[in-house]
Amino acid sequence: MKTMTIEEVQSNLSAVLDDLDSGQVVRLLRDGKATDLTAKPVFKVTNEAPPGYVPPDYAGRLKAIYGDRILPGNAVLDERASYDA
């Protein structure tokens, strides 16, 4: 088990994450007292979408709501201005 202070973890975060990925346990110390035991996470966080994920069709939603209309002026700015009064 590796023991590190919070400051050491902050300055060597990528190395600590590599240790955790390899299954090593890290004890965190704050003011000389153990604050946490951290182990390898159960799941891995990635930027990849899960299999079968289909992103929402925002353009299709807008077309379904507003059709081909073009709204006059800037609706957001007009709405915000109504709260300032």
DSSP file with accessible surface (Angstrom, degrees, kcal/mol):
  #  RESIDUE AA STRUCTURE BP1 BP2  ACC     N-H-->O    O-->H-N    N-H-->O    O-->H-N    TCO  KAPPA ALPHA  PHI   PSI    X-CA   Y-CA   Z-CA
    1    1 A M              0   0  132      0, 0.0     2,-0.4     0, 0.0    25,-0.2   0.000 360.0 360.0 360.0 132.6    0.0    0.0    0.0
    2    2 A K  E     -a   26   0A  74     23,-2.2    25,-3.6     2,-0.0     2,-0.5  -0.757 360.0-154.2 -94.5 137.8    1.3    3.4   -1.0
    3    3 A T  E     +a   27   0A  74     -2,-0.4     2,-0.3    23,-0.2    25,-0.2  -0.963  21.7 165.1-115.6 128.4    0.8    6.3    1.4
    4    4 A M  E     -a   28   0A  19     23,-2.8    25,-2.5    -2,-0.5     2,-0.2  -0.975  32.8-120.5-140.3 152.5    0.8    9.9    0.0
    5    5 A T  E  >  -a   29   0A  44     -2,-0.3     4,-2.2    23,-0.2     5,-0.2  -0.476  35.3-108.7 -84.2 164.6   -0.3   13.3    1.2
    6    6 A I  H  > S+     0   0   45     23,-1.6     4,-2.5     1,-0.2     5,-0.2   0.909 121.0  53.6 -59.8 -40.2   -2.9   15.3   -0.6
    7    7 A E  H  > S+     0   0  125      1,-0.2     4,-2.1     2,-0.2    -1,-0.2   0.895 107.4  50.4 -63.6 -40.1   -0.2   17.7   -1.9
    8    8 A E  H  > S+     0   0   86      2,-0.2     4,-1.6     1,-0.2    -1,-0.2   0.904 110.7  49.7 -65.1 -39.4    1.8   14.8   -3.3
    9    9 A V  H  < S+     0   0   22     -4,-2.2    -2,-0.2     1,-0.2     7,-0.2   0.929 109.9  51.1 -64.7 -42.5   -1.3   13.4   -5.1
   10   10 A Q  H >< S+     0   0  142     -4,-2.5     3,-0.7     1,-0.2    -1,-0.2   0.896 113.9  43.6 -62.5 -38.7   -2.1   16.8   -6.6
   11   11 A S  H 3< S+     0   0   88     -4,-2.1    -1,-0.2     1,-0.2    -2,-0.2   0.728 125.6  32.9 -81.5 -19.2    1.5   17.2   -7.9
   12   12 A N  T 3X S+     0   0   80     -4,-1.6     4,-2.2    -3,-0.2     3,-0.2  -0.180  74.2 139.5-126.1  41.0    1.7   13.6   -9.2
   13   13 A L  H <> S+     0   0   92     -3,-0.7     4,-2.7     1,-0.2     5,-0.2   0.894  70.3  51.3 -58.7 -43.4   -1.9   13.0  -10.2
   14   14 A S  H  > S+     0   0   89      1,-0.2     4,-2.0     2,-0.2    -1,-0.2   0.911 111.3  48.5 -65.2 -37.3   -1.2   11.1  -13.5
   15   15 A A  H  > S+     0   0   46     -3,-0.2     4,-2.2     2,-0.2    -1,-0.2   0.906 111.6  50.0 -67.2 -39.1    1.3    8.7  -11.7
   16   16 A V  H  X S+     0   0    7     -4,-2.2     4,-2.5     2,-0.2    -2,-0.2   0.923 109.8  50.7 -65.2 -42.0   -1.3    8.1   -9.0
   17   17 A L  H  X S+     0   0   84     -4,-2.7     4,-2.4     1,-0.2    -1,-0.2   0.893 108.8  51.9 -63.5 -37.6   -4.0    7.3  -11.5
   18   18 A D  H  X S+     0   0  103     -4,-2.0     4,-1.6    -5,-0.2    -1,-0.2   0.908 109.3  50.4 -63.2 -41.9   -1.6    4.9  -13.3
   19   19 A D  H  <>S+     0   0   30     -4,-2.2     5,-2.2     1,-0.2     4,-0.2   0.918 111.0  48.6 -61.2 -43.6   -1.0    3.2   -9.9
   20   20 A L  H ><5S+     0   0   19     -4,-2.5     3,-1.4     1,-0.2    -2,-0.2   0.898 108.2  54.2 -64.4 -39.5   -4.8    2.9   -9.3
   21   21 A D  H 3<5S+     0   0   65     -4,-2.4    -1,-0.2     1,-0.3    -2,-0.2   0.839 105.0  54.4 -62.8 -32.6   -5.3    1.5  -12.8
   22   22 A S  T 3<5S-     0   0   89     -4,-1.6    -1,-0.3    -5,-0.2    -2,-0.2   0.473 125.3-103.2 -82.1   0.1   -2.7   -1.2  -12.1
   23   23 A G  T < 5S+     0   0   41     -3,-1.4    -3,-0.2     1,-0.3    17,-0.2   0.473  71.4 145.3  97.8   1.4   -4.7   -2.2   -9.0
   24   24 A Q      < -     0   0   66     -5,-2.2     2,-0.4    -6,-0.2    -1,-0.3  -0.451  45.3-129.3 -74.5 147.6   -2.5   -0.6   -6.3
   25   25 A V        -     0   0   50     -2,-0.1   -23,-2.2    14,-0.1     2,-0.5  -0.800  19.7-160.2 -97.9 136.2   -4.1    0.8   -3.2
   26   26 A V  E     -aB   2  38A   2     12,-2.2    12,-2.2    -2,-0.4     2,-0.5  -0.974   6.0-151.1-120.3 127.9   -3.2    4.4   -2.2
   27   27 A R  E     -aB   3  37A  90    -25,-3.6   -23,-2.8    -2,-0.5     2,-0.4  -0.863  15.2-146.8 -97.3 127.4   -3.7    5.8    1.3
   28   28 A L  E     -aB   4  36A  28      8,-2.2     7,-2.9    -2,-0.5     8,-1.0  -0.794  10.4-158.8 -96.7 133.6   -4.3    9.5    1.4
   29   29 A L  E     -aB   5  34A  39    -25,-2.5   -23,-1.6    -2,-0.4     2,-0.4  -0.923  10.3-175.9-114.1 136.6   -3.0   11.6    4.3
   30   30 A R  E >  S- B   0  33A 161      3,-2.8     3,-1.8    -2,-0.4   -25,-0.0  -0.986  80.7 -13.7-130.6 120.6   -4.3   15.0    5.4
   31   31 A D  T 3  S-     0   0  152     -2,-0.4    -1,-0.1     1,-0.3     3,-0.1   0.866 129.5 -56.2  54.7  37.2   -2.5   16.7    8.3
   32   32 A G  T 3  S+     0   0   67      1,-0.2     2,-0.4     0, 0.0    -1,-0.3   0.455 117.0 110.0  80.3   0.0   -0.8   13.3    9.1
   33   33 A K  E <  S-B   30   0A 158     -3,-1.8    -3,-2.8     2,-0.0     2,-0.2  -0.890  75.6-111.7-111.7 139.0   -4.2   11.5    9.4
   34   34 A A  E     +B   29   0A  60     -2,-0.4    -5,-0.2    -5,-0.2     3,-0.1  -0.494  37.0 173.1 -67.4 127.2   -5.5    8.9    7.0
   35   35 A T  E     +     0   0A  72     -7,-2.9     2,-0.3     1,-0.3    -1,-0.2   0.664  57.8   0.1-107.7 -23.8   -8.5   10.3    5.2
   36   36 A D  E     -B   28   0A  86     -8,-1.0    -8,-2.2     2,-0.0     2,-0.5  -0.990  48.6-140.2-164.3 149.0   -9.3    7.7    2.6
   37   37 A L  E     -B   27   0A  96     -2,-0.3     2,-0.4   -10,-0.2   -10,-0.2  -0.989  27.9-167.9-113.3 126.4   -8.3    4.4    1.0
   38   38 A T  E     +B   26   0A  42    -12,-2.2   -12,-2.2    -2,-0.5     2,-0.2  -0.949   8.2 175.8-120.1 134.1   -8.6    4.4   -2.7
   39   39 A A        -     0   0   58     -2,-0.4   -14,-0.1   -14,-0.2   -15,-0.1  -0.691  46.3 -55.5-125.3-179.5   -8.5    1.4   -4.9
   40   40 A K        -     0   0  120     -2,-0.2    -1,-0.1   -17,-0.2   -19,-0.1  -0.294  64.3-110.7 -58.0 133.4   -8.9    0.6   -8.6
   41   41 A P        -     0   0   67      0, 0.0    -1,-0.1     0, 0.0    -3,-0.0  -0.300  14.0-129.0 -66.2 154.2  -12.3    1.8   -9.9
   42   42 A V  S    S+     0   0  147     -3,-0.1     2,-0.3     1,-0.0    -2,-0.1   0.832  91.8  28.3 -72.6 -32.8  -14.9   -0.7  -10.8
   43   43 A F  S    S-     0   0  148      0, 0.0     2,-0.5     0, 0.0    -1,-0.0  -0.864  79.7-122.8-127.9 161.7  -15.4    0.9  -14.2
   44   44 A K        -     0   0  146     -2,-0.3     2,-0.5    -3,-0.0    -2,-0.0  -0.899  21.1-134.8-108.2 130.7  -13.3    2.9  -16.6
   45   45 A V        +     0   0  119     -2,-0.5     2,-0.3     2,-0.0     0, 0.0  -0.726  34.6 166.7 -85.8 127.5  -14.4    6.3  -17.7
   46   46 A T        -     0   0   75     -2,-0.5    -2,-0.0     2,-0.2     0, 0.0  -0.870  46.0-125.5-133.3 168.8  -14.0    7.0  -21.4
   47   47 A N  S    S+     0   0  174     -2,-0.3     2,-0.3     2,-0.1    -2,-0.0   0.317  78.1 108.2 -94.4   6.2  -15.1    9.5  -23.9
   48   48 A E  S    S-     0   0  158      1,-0.1    -2,-0.2     3,-0.0     0, 0.0  -0.625  72.7-119.1 -87.6 144.3  -16.6    6.8  -26.1
   49   49 A A        -     0   0   64     -2,-0.3     3,-0.1     1,-0.1    -2,-0.1  -0.488  35.8-103.0 -75.8 147.1  -20.3    6.3  -26.5
   50   50 A P    >   -     0   0   87      0, 0.0     3,-1.9     0, 0.0    -1,-0.1  -0.310  52.3 -79.4 -65.8 157.0  -21.7    3.0  -25.3
   51   51 A P  T 3  S+     0   0  134      0, 0.0     3,-0.1     0, 0.0    -3,-0.0  -0.296 118.0  18.1 -59.0 136.1  -22.7    0.5  -28.1
   52   52 A G  T 3  S+     0   0   77      1,-0.3     2,-0.3    -3,-0.1    -3,-0.0   0.445  86.6 147.5  84.4  -0.1  -26.0    1.2  -29.7
   53   53 A Y    <   -     0   0  129     -3,-1.9    -1,-0.3     1,-0.0    -4,-0.1  -0.514  27.8-168.3 -72.6 130.9  -26.1    4.8  -28.4
   54   54 A V        -     0   0  118     -2,-0.3     3,-0.1    -3,-0.1    -1,-0.0  -0.981  20.1-129.5-119.1 118.5  -27.9    7.2  -30.8
   55   55 A P        -     0   0   86      0, 0.0     0, 0.0     0, 0.0     0, 0.0  -0.285  36.6 -89.6 -65.5 153.8  -27.4   10.9  -30.0
   56   56 A P        -     0   0   48      0, 0.0     2,-1.3     0, 0.0     3,-0.2  -0.304  31.3-125.3 -63.4 147.2  -30.6   13.1  -29.8
   57   57 A D     >  +     0   0  109      1,-0.2     4,-2.0    -3,-0.1     5,-0.1  -0.702  37.3 169.4 -94.2  82.9  -31.7   14.7  -33.0
   58   58 A Y  H  > S+     0   0  147     -2,-1.3     4,-2.4     1,-0.2    -1,-0.2   0.890  75.9  53.0 -65.3 -38.7  -31.9   18.3  -31.8
   59   59 A A  H  > S+     0   0   70      1,-0.2     4,-2.3     2,-0.2    -1,-0.2   0.913 109.0  50.4 -63.6 -39.5  -32.4   19.7  -35.3
   60   60 A G  H  > S+     0   0   28      1,-0.2     4,-2.3     2,-0.2    -1,-0.2   0.892 109.5  51.0 -64.5 -38.3  -35.3   17.4  -35.8
   61   61 A R  H  X S+     0   0  144     -4,-2.0     4,-2.1     2,-0.2    -2,-0.2   0.922 109.8  49.5 -64.1 -44.9  -36.8   18.5  -32.6
   62   62 A L  H  X>S+     0   0  103     -4,-2.4     4,-3.1     1,-0.2     5,-0.5   0.921 111.6  48.7 -60.3 -43.1  -36.5   22.2  -33.5
   63   63 A K  H  X5S+     0   0  116     -4,-2.3     4,-1.9     1,-0.2    -1,-0.2   0.901 110.5  51.4 -65.0 -38.0  -38.1   21.5  -36.9
   64   64 A A  H  <5S+     0   0   88     -4,-2.3    -1,-0.2    -5,-0.2    -2,-0.2   0.877 117.7  38.9 -65.8 -35.4  -41.0   19.6  -35.2
   65   65 A I  H  <5S+     0   0  113     -4,-2.1    -2,-0.2    -5,-0.2    -1,-0.2   0.941 134.5  17.2 -79.5 -50.1  -41.6   22.5  -32.8
   66   66 A Y  H ><5S-     0   0   97     -4,-3.1     3,-1.7     1,-0.3    -3,-0.2   0.566  84.2-160.4-104.2 -12.4  -41.1   25.5  -35.1
   67   67 A G  T 3<< -     0   0   39     -4,-1.9    -1,-0.3    -5,-0.5    -2,-0.1  -0.392  67.0 -32.4  65.4-139.0  -41.3   24.1  -38.6
   68   68 A D  T 3  S+     0   0  134     -2,-0.1    -1,-0.2     2,-0.1    -5,-0.1   0.288 102.4 128.5 -97.2   9.7  -39.8   26.4  -41.1
   69   69 A R    <   -     0   0  156     -3,-1.7     2,-0.6    -6,-0.1    -3,-0.1  -0.347  49.7-148.6 -66.4 145.8  -40.7   29.5  -39.2
   70   70 A I        -     0   0  160     -2,-0.0    -2,-0.1     0, 0.0    -1,-0.0  -0.978  20.4-132.2-112.5 119.1  -38.1   32.1  -38.5
   71   71 A L        -     0   0   76     -2,-0.6     2,-0.1     1,-0.1     4,-0.1  -0.500  23.0-114.7 -74.5 139.0  -38.9   33.9  -35.3
   72   72 A P  S    S-     0   0  114      0, 0.0    -1,-0.1     0, 0.0     3,-0.0  -0.423  73.4 -12.2 -73.0 145.7  -38.6   37.7  -35.4
   73   73 A G  S    S-     0   0   70      1,-0.1     2,-0.7    -2,-0.1     3,-0.1  -0.113 107.3 -48.7  66.3-163.4  -35.9   39.4  -33.3
   74   74 A N     >  -     0   0   82      1,-0.2     4,-2.6     2,-0.0     5,-0.2  -0.894  49.5-167.6-111.8 100.8  -33.9   37.7  -30.7
   75   75 A A  H  > S+     0   0   56     -2,-0.7     4,-2.3     1,-0.2     5,-0.2   0.854  85.8  52.6 -59.9 -35.7  -36.4   35.8  -28.5
   76   76 A V  H  > S+     0   0   79      2,-0.2     4,-2.6     1,-0.2    -1,-0.2   0.955 111.7  44.0 -67.3 -48.6  -33.8   35.1  -25.8
   77   77 A L  H  > S+     0   0   96      1,-0.2     4,-2.4     2,-0.2    -2,-0.2   0.901 113.6  51.5 -64.7 -39.1  -32.7   38.7  -25.4
   78   78 A D  H  X S+     0   0  101     -4,-2.6     4,-1.4     2,-0.2    -1,-0.2   0.917 110.9  48.2 -63.0 -41.4  -36.3   39.9  -25.5
   79   79 A E  H  X S+     0   0  101     -4,-2.3     4,-0.7    -5,-0.2    -2,-0.2   0.923 112.3  48.6 -64.7 -44.6  -37.2   37.4  -22.7
   80   80 A R  H >X S+     0   0  158     -4,-2.6     3,-0.9     1,-0.2     4,-0.8   0.896 107.9  55.1 -63.3 -38.2  -34.2   38.5  -20.6
   81   81 A A  H >X S+     0   0   57     -4,-2.4     4,-0.7     1,-0.2     3,-0.5   0.840  98.8  62.1 -65.0 -30.2  -35.1   42.2  -21.0
   82   82 A S  H 3< S+     0   0   68     -4,-1.4    -1,-0.2     1,-0.2     3,-0.2   0.781 102.2  51.7 -68.5 -22.6  -38.6   41.5  -19.7
   83   83 A Y  H << S+     0   0  171     -3,-0.9    -1,-0.2    -4,-0.7    -2,-0.2   0.714 101.1  61.3 -83.0 -23.0  -37.1   40.4  -16.3
   84   84 A D  H <<        0   0  140     -4,-0.8    -1,-0.2    -3,-0.5    -2,-0.2   0.696 360.0 360.0 -75.5 -18.7  -35.0   43.6  -16.0
   85   85 A A     <        0   0  124     -4,-0.7    -3,-0.0    -3,-0.2    -4,-0.0  -0.010 360.0 360.0 -68.3 360.0  -38.0   45.8  -15.9
